Amino acid sequence: MIKLRINGEERIIEPGMTVADYLQSLHLHSRMVVIEHNFEIIPRDSYGDTVLKEGDNLEIVQMMAGG
């Protein structure tokens, strides 16, 4: 297990998880979020290639519809 910070809170996840894996575990669709990984926004096509590591910082911002 590895520790990282997600949206300001410490979380523990399985080693080897990618951003895409983590989003899937939360039942979030990649088209409905913007991800900042270690203080840099990453492109959606990199979610499956970005492996989360011990000490990483992840911010997940969900798109909301409304008016």
N, C-alpha and C positions, 0 to 999 in steps of 0.2 A: 504494500500500500504506500502511496505517496501523498504528501501534504502540499496543498497549494491554496491560493487565495482566489475566491470566485465572488465577484460583486462585493468585495470588502469583507467576506467571511471566510475563515479557514475551513477547508473541505478536505476529505480524504477520498481518493479515488484509486481504481485499479491501475497498476503500472501499464504503460503502453497504450493508454487510451489517447485517441486523437480528439481534436475539437469536434469533429463530426460524430464520433462515438458518444461523447459527452452530451451533445445536443440530442442525439437519439435517445439516450437514457432519460432525458427530461421531457421527451415527446415534443420537442421544438423543431419546427421546420427551418432549415437553413435560410430560406428566402424571407423569413419573418424576423431575423435577428441581424445585428451588427456585432462583430466580435473584436475586442481589443485584447491582444495577447502580448503581455509584457510591454504595455504602453504604446503599442503600434496596432493600428487597424489592419486586419488581415483580409485579403480577398476571399470571397466565398469558395472559389475553386481551390483554395489551399486548406480548407477545413479538414479534409481527409488526409492531408500530408503533415499537418501540424500536430506532433506528438506532445502531449502535456507531460511536464517534468516537475520533479520536486522543486518547490519554491516559486513556481510560475505564478504570474498574476493574470487573471482572466476577468474581463468585464463583458457581460452579455446584456445587450440593449435590445429589447423587443419592440418591434414596430406595432403601433396601435392605430386603428382606424377610428374615425369619429369626426365630429365637427363642432 
